Amino acid sequence: MPAAARLDDTLAALADPHRRRVVELLRERPRRAGELAEGAGLTAAAMSRHLRTLRRAGLVEETSPDFDARVRVYQLRPEPMVHLLRWLEETERMWSEQLSAFKAHVERAD
């Protein structure tokens, strides 16, 4: 998948406040879906839809502990956030260069 499409998926997934809350909860530690639903104040069905979106965007991954394959534990995947951070850094660098050039232009005009 092209980098732009991955970034689009990441931003679309993070556009929802409930999904951002899930990411905040998973920053602390991996959790079961029920814990995430409780922490985000959502029903199990609503949490399932949000987790599906986050999985499709590659932001979270689902694992099962060895002792019980029925249990699903979710954790963050770092790669999408690394790509987002790189994009933000490049965007910030571009704006800094533009503002520096504008400042230099204004100072020459005086």
Secondary structure, DSSP 4 states (H G I P E B T S, - for coil): --HHHHHHHHHHHHTSHHHHHHHHHHHH--EEHHHHHHHHT--HHHHHHHHHHHHHTTSEEEE--TT-TT--EEEE-HHHHHHHHHHHHHHHHHHHHHHHHHHHHHHHH-
